[in-house]
Amino acid sequence: MFSFPRQATAGTLFSLAAFLAFGVGFAPRAAAQTGDPEPRPMTFMDIQLMKSAGSWAPSPDGQWMLYTVSTPNWEEADRQSDIHLVSLREGVPSNRQLTFTESDSESSPTWVPGGGAFLFTSSRESGGEGSGQQLFLMRINGGEAQKITSAKDGISGFQFSPDGQWLVYRSGPSGQQQLFRLPVADITDSDPIQLTDGEAGVDQWDWAPDSKTIYFTRADSFDEADKERREKGFTVDIKNMVTPLSNLWSVAVDGAATEQLTNDPSVSIDGFVISDDGRWIGLTGGSAKRYERNITQARLYADLYLMEVATGHIERLTENYEVGEGGITFSPDNRWVVFAAPDDMTRYTMTETKAYIREVEDRGGSFRKLGSNFDGSIRGGFWSEDGDEFFFGAGIKVTNQLMSMDVESGEVRQITNERASVSVNRDEDSGVYLISYSDPSTPSTVFYLPDLDRVTDRDTWVQLVDVSPEVRNMALGKAVEVEWTSTDGKTAGGVLTYPVGYEEGTRYPLVVSIHGGPASADVLSFHSTEQVYAGAGYAVLEPNYRGSTNYGNAHRTDIVGDYFTLGFDDIMTGVDHLIAEGIVDEDRMGAFGWSAGGHWSNWILTHTDRFKAISSGAGTMNWISMYAQSDVQRNRRFYVGDGFLYEDFETYWDQSPLKYIMNAKTPTMIHVVEGDPRVPSPQSVELHMALKKLGVPTELFMYPGRSHGIPDPRNRLVKVVSEMAWMDYYVRGIGEKFEWEQVLKTLEEGEGR
């Protein structure tokens, strides 16, 4: 099942020794099993074999937590997950695995009302009646799981009613799923009752707080002919084909007839949220126009509405069209309605977001903007129990912290100050606080927090999971925040990872790892790829160049209208800073990035020859052709030039790396997924052809798939290993050229170990 990109050719630069050093076939658990105290560098295969945990589910009484552990299956290029149980008070030592399957996965653990047992979904026992994911019941004190459903088309979502009396799940053919009901008191012996019926299926759905009603969205029609033609093998992909509008409906849990609650032909209901008292429903209504409704950019061409349940009256809250507001939330006391939106709501922007608040019952009233004193974004998060504060996470330079906003004054304050990535969340059902945490030496984990007031007291945190203990037996490079002055006098920053065994006064080879986005940031969390480079003797710079988040709105938007210049200057002055500090050898430097990081890699290629090697991942070359090829357009206009492309080609061309391709001299490896919808592969083909014709060493790896990232883990391994081999050969002058057959043999040997 090992698959290589068909564009890879003989003569690609690899070293057999390098592959072995990268650990293809090395089991990271070996050191922990033998008790070997000698730390070793991290390898790319270590990354592939790392477990991950998620699906946190605290018990209703706040004593326990269910969660899943996902284990890679290298031979099948897949992952398998099981369910674990941990005491919130005792933490990691109390962990107990509850399910044990080798091929099937268990997911979505959910406590049965009252505790003591839980439901989960799994494809185990899928033979016979019912296929796909089914519901199973298991008790936490032991025993076998009991199958609850045998739905012909499997299960796609389930919820218990707020009063704990009912279980409702969704099942049916794709696009035609309906809701079914089971009584919790007799969940193992009752036959399901179908609650909804219709040509089209149920999309989003949720319980009313009184447990008597379920609200759901449903398309106005279902294209039976389209379904039939696909079943008969006519699989042509029609871009932006006509799709029906959606509306909000309700159905009584006692089986009464469904009722349509919205019916505006100019609006398609994309989502909704219900207030805790059940009196109000916040709606997101998208455009009814075909090409606007089907765009990828979420929340564009949509506005927010407020429905009063008792009367059915719908109030339009926003009328901004291209402004992307976040979904509505309600305060715990149901007094306030709140949404997030850009600081400037008069036009399309990709700027920091603020909170907009109004009393729910102030029909037609204006919204008050909160958080104006905070030069960052306010979104997501949770309320204090009294509704006086709103807590949210925000990026502060190279960290992520917990913030608080006072609802009355709108003032924002920083609560945590960890040199790490911290995200605090409150489980709505149990009231339990959980902290997602990672720092440069700690892969992502989760802690229990007994009381939010003690979030700054690390001694009170209880670690609940530890799925990557092997990392403690690895030699890691020290990662620190670094800042420097850019060409325009402004401060830029990022993360520097020192090579393992760093000695002051010695200059090391450098790789610049450029993040995507560009509205993103590298922080002091566990960066596995960068640690592999550190273990191989490289210094690694992750610059948060202009266009990145976490440094304020001006830093984020300085690239608007001139996409590359300041970001390029930030990256290059960051490199100069490390050279001036005596850390980096300026004659041994390389750069790589994916998506926006690939864009900047291409700009670096065409604007400097200071680097010895470049790897471009899913990068743009020509903004003009990219505009039509990509699945998003409006953000291109925002960054490159807010004029209409077809009336202003020069603005887009002047900012295209392809215009300056004659300057390219650096050996460049290119990686892209063949069906990438975001940065389509023709952009990479243009770069590859140009470099070939110019005589610049190049290789193009075209990975199978239809996603913006490489879907197959084995191909992801090929990407990073070949990329490092490219850097080794051109930056450090080590390694040799090998045919693909030799590489295949090496990987096959590694898989067998």
Beta strands, then each sheet from edge to edge (+ up, - down):
strand 1: 40-41
strand 2: 52-58
strand 3: 64-73
strand 4: 78-87
strand 5: 96-97
strand 6: 106-111
strand 7: 117-122
strand 8: 134-139
strand 9: 146-147
strand 10: 155-160
strand 11: 166-171
strand 12: 178-183
strand 13: 193-194
strand 14: 202-207
strand 15: 213-219
strand 16: 246-252
strand 17: 259-260
strand 18: 267-274
strand 19: 280-287
strand 20: 302-308
strand 21: 314-316
strand 22: 329-330
strand 23: 336-342
strand 24: 353-359
strand 25: 368-370
strand 26: 382-383
strand 27: 389-396
strand 28: 399-406
strand 29: 412-414
strand 30: 421-426
strand 31: 433-439
strand 32: 442-449
strand 33: 462-463
strand 34: 474-475
strand 35: 479-485
strand 36: 491-497
strand 37: 508-514
strand 38: 539-544
strand 39: 584-594
strand 40: 613-617
strand 41: 668-673
strand 42: 698-703
sheet 1: 1+ 34+
sheet 2: 2+ 3- 4+ 5-
sheet 3: 6+ 7- 8+ 9-
sheet 4: 10+ 11- 12+ 13-
sheet 5: 14+ 15- 16+ 17-
sheet 6: 18+ 19- 20+ 21-
sheet 7: 22+ 23- 24+ 25-
sheet 8: 26+ 27- 28+ 29-
sheet 9: 30+ 31- 32+ 33-
sheet 10: 35+ 36- 38+ 37+ 39+ 40+ 41+ 42+
end
